[in-house]
Amino acid sequence: MRVGVIGGGQLARMMIPAAIELGVDLRVLAETEGMSAALAAQRVGDYTDAETVLAFAREVDVVTFDHEHVPQDVLHAMIDAGVTVRPGPEALKVAQDKLLMRRRLSELGLPVPDWARVESAAELDDFIAEHGGAAVVKTPRGGYDGKGVRMVRSAAEVGEWFATIAEDGRGGALLVEELVDFRRELAQVVARRPSGEVAAWPVVETVQVGGICSEVIAPAPRSAGRLADVAADVAISIAEGLDVTGVLAVELFETSDDRILVNELAMRPHNSGHWSMDGSTTSQFEQHLRAVLDLPLGGTGCHADWAVMVNILGGPEEGTLAERYDEALAGHPTVKLHNYGKEPRPGRKVGHVTAIGDDLDDVVYEARAAAAVFQD
C-alpha cells in the first residue's frame, strides 16, 4: 500500500509513525528541501504544477494532502489520469473557498452564522448596519491561523481587500458574517472512508490566542449529552453531505444562547485532533491513512478522563527545542513531546505537548508547564 501526501509540513510528518505501524509506504511531495516531513519526502516540487504532481502521483496507490491548497486543475488532472485522490476535488473545493463553504453548508441545512457575499463597500456597510454595527470579514481563499479575517465596524477597515478585488477584475467578493457572541470555541473531528463508515472522536474545546490555536482540551468540559451529540451529528452530516474521505475537522462556536454554529472546515488531520496521538485508541493520523485506503476505522475511545494538548508557538528565542529537552522531559516525565523539526520563529507552530490523566487541573498544569519550557 503506497500513500502519497502532497505537502511536507508537520501533518505529513506525523503520518509517518502511523504509516510505519500499518506497514504503509508513505511518500511525500514536499514544497522545499528540509521541511518537517523530510524523512518521507520522495520528491521536492511545486504542488501547483500538474506535471510535477502527476509524476509523483503515478507512483502511489492513493493521494492525500497535508493542506487544502492544491489547485483544482491539478486535482482534476490527477483524476483524469486515473489517480485515486482522497478527499476528492469537489470536497476540497468547498474547503478552498469560504463563500462556497457557507453556501453548501446552508444548502445542507447546517447551522452557520448569518452571512453574505459582498462585492462593494456599500454592501458591507449595509450588512454591518443590519447586524448591530459590527461584523467579521474574511477573504474567501487562502486564510488560516487568523490570516484573512478581520472584525470590522466599517467597510473602510478592509478597503485594501476591496481594492485587490477590483484590480483582479474577475468579479470577486468577500465573505461577511455576523459577529457571533460565543462562550467558547469547539472542534469536532471525524473520519469517513469511501465505503461510508464514519468514526468520531469526542468534541473538544479549543483556546485561540491571536487567531492561532493554543490549547485543546479533550473532551470539552461540560459537553456530555446534547452538546456532544449535536457536534458529532453536524460533523458527520458535513462529511457525508460533501463526500469527504479521510479526516474532517469542523471548528464550531458554542454561542451564549446555546446554539452550535459551524465556523471553519479542514479536510485533513487538524491541530484540534493532535491530542489523539497520545490520548485516544486511534490517532487522527492513523485514522486518516485507514480512511483514505478504505480500511476499517479504529476505535476513538480515550485512554484517560482528560487529554490536554498545548502548542509550542515560536519556540526559544535562541537555540533549538532539543537544547531544552533535559529540563522539559525531566521535569514533566508524564508529558509527551512532539517536535516538528522546524526552526523557531515568532508565532510559528514548532511542536506540541500532550498530557493525559483523570484530574483536569493537574493535566492542564503539566501540559502548560512542559510547553512553557520551550518558549521564552
C-alpha positions as CSV (number, residue, x, y, z in Angstrom):
1,M,0.0,0.0,0.0
2,R,1.5,3.3,-1.1
3,V,0.1,6.6,0.0
4,G,1.3,9.8,-1.4
5,V,1.0,13.0,0.6
6,I,1.1,16.4,-1.1
7,G,2.7,18.9,1.3
8,G,5.7,18.4,3.5
9,G,4.5,20.1,6.7
10,Q,4.1,18.7,10.2
11,L,0.8,17.0,9.4
12,A,2.6,14.8,6.8
13,R,5.4,14.3,9.3
14,M,3.0,13.0,12.0
15,M,1.6,10.5,9.5
16,I,5.0,8.7,9.3
17,P,4.8,6.8,12.6
18,A,1.3,5.7,11.8
19,A,2.3,4.5,8.3
20,I,5.2,2.5,9.8
21,E,2.9,0.8,12.2
22,L,0.5,-0.1,9.4
23,G,3.2,-1.1,7.0
24,V,2.2,1.6,4.6
25,D,4.7,3.0,2.2
26,L,4.3,6.8,2.8
27,R,5.7,9.1,0.2
28,V,5.7,12.9,0.4
29,L,5.8,15.6,-2.2
30,A,7.4,18.5,-0.2
31,E,7.5,22.1,-1.4
32,T,11.1,22.7,-0.4
33,E,14.1,20.8,1.0
34,G,14.3,20.3,4.8
35,M,10.6,20.6,5.6
36,S,9.0,18.8,8.6
37,A,8.2,15.7,6.6
38,A,11.7,15.4,5.1
39,L,12.0,11.8,6.4
40,A,9.4,10.7,3.9
41,A,10.0,13.3,1.1
42,Q,10.2,11.3,-2.0
43,R,10.2,14.4,-4.2
44,V,10.5,18.1,-3.9
45,G,8.5,20.2,-6.2
46,D,5.7,22.7,-7.0
47,Y,2.3,21.3,-6.0
48,T,0.6,23.8,-8.3
49,D,2.4,22.3,-11.4
50,A,0.3,19.5,-12.9
51,E,3.3,17.6,-14.4
52,T,5.2,17.6,-11.2
53,V,2.2,16.3,-9.2
54,L,1.4,13.7,-11.8
55,A,4.9,12.3,-11.8
56,F,4.6,11.9,-8.1
57,A,1.0,10.6,-8.1
58,R,1.6,7.9,-10.6
59,E,4.0,6.1,-8.2
60,V,1.4,5.7,-5.4
61,D,-2.0,3.9,-4.9
62,V,-3.8,6.9,-3.4
63,V,-3.0,10.6,-3.0
64,T,-4.0,12.6,0.1
65,F,-2.9,16.0,1.5
66,D,-1.1,17.9,4.2
67,H,-3.1,21.0,3.2
68,E,-6.1,22.0,1.0
69,H,-4.2,24.4,-1.4
70,V,-3.6,22.2,-4.4
71,P,-5.4,23.9,-7.4
72,Q,-8.5,22.4,-8.9
73,D,-6.9,22.0,-12.3
74,V,-4.1,19.9,-10.8
75,L,-6.6,17.8,-8.8
76,H,-8.7,17.1,-11.9
77,A,-5.5,16.3,-13.9
78,M,-4.9,13.5,-11.4
79,I,-8.4,12.3,-11.6
80,D,-8.3,12.3,-15.4
81,A,-5.0,10.3,-15.2
82,G,-6.8,7.6,-13.2
83,V,-5.2,8.6,-9.8
84,T,-7.2,7.9,-6.7
85,V,-7.5,11.2,-4.8
86,R,-8.9,11.4,-1.3
87,P,-10.5,13.7,-0.4
88,G,-11.6,14.4,-4.0
89,P,-11.7,17.7,-5.9
90,E,-15.3,18.5,-5.2
91,A,-14.9,18.2,-1.5
92,L,-11.7,20.1,-1.5
93,K,-13.3,22.9,-3.5
94,V,-15.5,23.6,-0.5
95,A,-12.5,23.8,1.9
96,Q,-10.7,26.1,-0.5
97,D,-13.4,28.7,-0.9
98,K,-15.2,30.1,2.2
99,L,-18.0,31.5,0.2
100,L,-18.7,28.2,-1.4
101,M,-18.4,26.5,2.0
102,R,-21.0,28.8,3.5
103,R,-23.4,28.3,0.6
104,R,-23.0,24.5,0.6
105,L,-23.5,24.2,4.4
106,S,-26.5,26.4,4.2
107,E,-27.9,24.2,1.4
108,L,-27.4,21.2,3.6
109,G,-29.4,22.9,6.4
110,L,-26.5,23.0,8.8
111,P,-26.1,25.8,11.4
112,V,-23.8,28.6,10.3
113,P,-23.6,32.3,11.3
114,D,-25.7,34.7,9.3
115,W,-23.5,35.6,6.3
116,A,-23.5,37.3,2.9
117,R,-21.4,37.7,-0.2
118,V,-20.3,41.3,-0.6
119,E,-18.8,42.9,-3.7
120,S,-18.7,46.5,-2.6
121,A,-18.1,48.7,0.5
122,A,-21.7,49.8,0.4
123,E,-23.0,46.2,0.6
124,L,-20.6,45.5,3.5
125,D,-21.7,48.7,5.4
126,D,-25.4,47.7,4.9
127,F,-24.7,44.2,6.4
128,I,-22.8,45.8,9.3
129,A,-25.7,48.2,10.0
130,E,-28.2,45.3,10.0
131,H,-26.1,43.3,12.4
132,G,-25.5,45.6,15.4
133,G,-22.7,47.7,14.0
134,A,-20.0,45.0,13.7
135,A,-19.2,42.0,11.6
136,V,-16.5,39.6,10.7
137,V,-15.0,39.9,7.2
138,K,-13.0,37.0,5.6
139,T,-11.1,36.7,2.3
140,P,-12.7,33.6,0.6
141,R,-9.4,31.9,-0.2
142,G,-6.0,31.4,1.4
143,G,-6.6,32.5,5.0
144,Y,-5.5,30.3,8.0
145,D,-4.5,30.8,11.6
146,G,-6.3,34.1,11.8
147,K,-4.9,35.5,8.5
148,G,-7.5,36.9,6.1
149,V,-10.0,37.5,9.0
150,R,-10.9,40.9,10.5
151,M,-13.6,42.1,12.9
152,V,-14.8,45.5,11.5
153,R,-17.2,48.3,12.2
154,S,-16.8,49.9,8.8
155,A,-16.1,48.8,5.2
156,A,-13.2,51.2,5.3
157,E,-11.3,48.8,7.5
158,V,-11.0,46.3,4.6
159,G,-10.6,48.9,1.9
160,E,-7.4,47.3,0.5
161,W,-9.2,44.0,0.2
162,F,-11.9,45.6,-2.0
163,A,-9.1,47.3,-4.0
164,T,-7.5,44.0,-4.6
165,I,-10.8,42.5,-5.8
166,A,-11.3,45.5,-8.2
167,E,-7.7,45.2,-9.6
168,D,-8.2,41.4,-10.1
169,G,-11.1,42.1,-12.5
170,R,-12.6,38.6,-12.0
171,G,-15.7,39.6,-10.2
172,G,-14.5,38.6,-6.7
173,A,-16.2,39.1,-3.4
174,L,-15.6,39.0,0.3
175,L,-17.4,36.9,2.9
176,V,-19.1,38.8,5.7
177,E,-20.6,37.1,8.8
178,E,-22.4,38.2,11.9
179,L,-20.1,38.8,14.9
180,V,-21.1,35.7,16.9
181,D,-21.5,36.1,20.7
182,F,-19.9,32.8,21.7
183,R,-19.0,31.3,25.1
184,R,-16.2,29.2,23.7
185,E,-14.8,27.5,20.6
186,L,-15.1,23.8,20.0
187,A,-13.9,21.4,17.4
188,Q,-15.4,18.1,16.2
189,V,-13.0,15.7,14.4
190,V,-14.4,12.8,12.4
191,A,-13.2,10.4,9.8
192,R,-15.0,8.8,6.9
193,R,-13.9,6.1,4.4
194,P,-15.2,5.8,0.8
195,S,-17.4,2.8,1.7
196,G,-19.3,5.2,4.1
197,E,-18.1,4.1,7.6
198,V,-17.6,7.1,9.9
199,A,-16.0,7.5,13.3
200,A,-16.0,10.5,15.6
201,W,-13.7,11.4,18.5
202,P,-15.1,13.4,21.5
203,V,-15.8,17.0,20.8
204,V,-13.0,19.2,22.2
205,E,-12.6,22.8,23.5
206,T,-10.1,24.9,21.7
207,V,-8.4,28.0,23.1
208,Q,-7.2,30.6,20.5
209,V,-4.5,33.2,21.0
210,G,-4.1,35.8,18.3
211,G,-6.2,33.6,15.9
212,I,-3.9,30.6,16.4
213,C,-4.9,27.5,18.4
214,S,-3.0,27.5,21.7
215,E,-4.6,24.7,23.7
216,V,-7.1,21.8,23.2
217,I,-9.0,20.0,26.0
218,A,-10.5,16.6,25.2
219,P,-13.3,16.1,25.8
220,A,-14.6,19.6,26.0
221,P,-15.7,20.2,29.7
222,R,-19.4,20.2,30.2
223,S,-20.1,18.6,26.8
224,A,-21.6,15.3,27.7
225,G,-25.1,14.7,26.3
226,R,-26.8,17.1,23.9
227,L,-23.7,19.2,23.0
228,A,-21.6,16.2,22.2
229,D,-24.4,14.6,20.2
230,V,-25.1,17.8,18.2
231,A,-21.4,18.4,17.4
232,A,-20.9,14.8,16.2
233,D,-24.2,14.9,14.1
234,V,-23.1,18.2,12.4
235,A,-19.7,16.9,11.5
236,I,-20.9,13.6,10.2
237,S,-23.6,15.3,8.2
238,I,-20.9,17.5,6.6
239,A,-18.6,14.5,5.9
240,E,-21.5,12.7,4.2
241,G,-23.1,15.7,2.5
242,L,-19.8,16.9,1.0
243,D,-18.5,13.3,0.3
244,V,-15.3,13.8,2.4
245,T,-12.9,10.9,2.7
246,G,-10.3,10.9,5.4
247,V,-10.2,13.1,8.5
248,L,-12.5,16.1,8.7
249,A,-12.2,18.8,11.4
250,V,-15.2,21.1,12.0
251,E,-14.5,24.2,14.0
252,L,-17.5,25.3,16.0
253,F,-18.9,28.1,18.1
254,E,-20.9,27.4,21.2
255,T,-23.0,30.6,21.4
256,S,-24.2,32.4,24.5
257,D,-27.8,31.4,23.6
258,D,-26.9,27.7,23.4
259,R,-26.5,27.3,19.7
260,I,-23.8,25.3,17.9
261,L,-22.6,27.1,14.7
262,V,-20.0,25.9,12.1
263,N,-17.1,28.2,11.8
264,E,-14.5,26.6,9.6
265,L,-13.7,23.2,8.0
266,A,-10.4,21.3,7.4
267,M,-10.4,18.2,5.2
268,R,-7.2,16.7,6.7
269,P,-5.8,16.0,10.1
270,H,-6.1,19.1,12.2
271,N,-4.5,20.8,15.2
272,S,-7.6,20.2,17.3
273,G,-7.0,16.4,16.8
274,H,-3.4,16.2,17.8
275,W,-4.3,15.1,21.4
276,S,-5.5,11.8,19.8
277,M,-1.9,10.8,19.2
278,D,-1.4,10.1,22.9
279,G,-5.0,10.2,24.3
280,S,-7.0,8.0,22.0
281,T,-7.1,4.4,20.9
282,T,-6.6,5.6,17.3
283,S,-4.8,8.8,16.4
284,Q,-6.2,11.0,13.8
285,F,-3.1,10.3,11.6
286,E,-3.6,6.5,11.7
287,Q,-7.3,7.0,11.1
288,H,-6.7,9.3,8.1
289,L,-4.5,6.6,6.5
290,R,-7.1,3.9,7.2
291,A,-9.8,6.1,5.8
292,V,-8.1,7.0,2.5
293,L,-7.1,3.4,2.0
294,D,-10.7,2.4,2.7
295,L,-9.6,0.2,5.6
296,P,-11.9,-0.4,8.7
297,L,-11.7,2.6,11.0
298,G,-10.2,2.3,14.5
299,G,-11.8,3.0,17.9
300,T,-11.9,6.6,19.1
301,G,-12.1,6.0,22.9
302,C,-9.9,7.8,25.3
303,H,-7.0,6.4,27.5
304,A,-7.9,8.7,30.4
305,D,-10.7,11.1,31.5
306,W,-8.8,14.1,30.1
307,A,-6.2,14.9,27.4
308,V,-4.7,18.4,27.0
309,M,-2.7,19.5,24.1
310,V,-0.7,22.7,24.2
311,N,1.1,24.1,21.1
312,I,4.7,25.3,21.3
313,L,4.4,28.6,19.5
314,G,7.5,30.3,18.3
315,G,10.0,28.2,20.4
316,P,13.1,29.6,22.2
317,E,14.4,32.9,21.1
318,E,17.9,31.4,20.9
319,G,18.9,27.8,20.2
320,T,16.8,24.7,19.4
321,L,14.0,22.8,21.1
322,A,16.4,19.9,21.7
323,E,18.5,22.1,23.9
324,R,15.6,22.4,26.3
325,Y,14.9,18.6,26.4
326,D,16.6,17.9,29.7
327,E,14.6,20.4,31.6
328,A,11.2,19.6,30.0
329,L,11.5,15.8,30.0
330,A,13.0,15.5,33.5
331,G,10.5,18.0,35.0
332,H,7.4,16.5,33.3
333,P,8.0,12.8,32.7
334,T,4.3,12.0,32.0
335,V,4.0,14.6,29.2
336,K,4.5,13.5,25.6
337,L,6.6,15.9,23.3
338,H,6.2,16.2,19.6
339,N,8.8,18.2,17.8
340,Y,8.0,19.3,14.2
341,G,11.6,19.8,13.2
342,K,11.1,23.5,12.4
343,E,13.4,26.4,13.1
344,P,11.9,28.6,15.9
345,R,10.2,31.7,14.7
346,P,7.7,34.1,16.5
347,G,4.2,32.7,16.1
348,R,5.2,29.6,14.3
349,K,3.9,26.2,15.5
350,V,7.1,24.3,16.1
351,G,5.7,21.4,18.2
352,H,3.2,20.4,20.8
353,V,2.9,18.6,24.1
354,T,0.2,16.3,25.3
355,A,-0.7,15.3,28.9
356,I,-3.4,12.8,29.9
357,G,-4.9,11.9,33.3
358,D,-8.0,11.8,35.5
359,D,-7.7,15.3,37.1
360,L,-8.2,18.1,34.7
361,D,-6.4,20.7,36.7
362,D,-3.3,18.5,37.0
363,V,-3.4,17.6,33.3
364,V,-3.7,21.3,32.3
365,Y,-0.8,22.3,34.6
366,E,1.5,19.6,33.3
367,A,0.9,20.4,29.6
368,R,1.2,24.1,30.1
369,A,4.3,23.8,32.2
370,A,6.1,21.5,29.8
371,A,5.3,23.7,26.8
372,A,6.5,26.8,28.7
373,V,10.0,25.3,28.9
374,F,10.3,25.7,25.2
375,Q,9.1,29.3,25.0
376,D,10.8,32.5,26.1
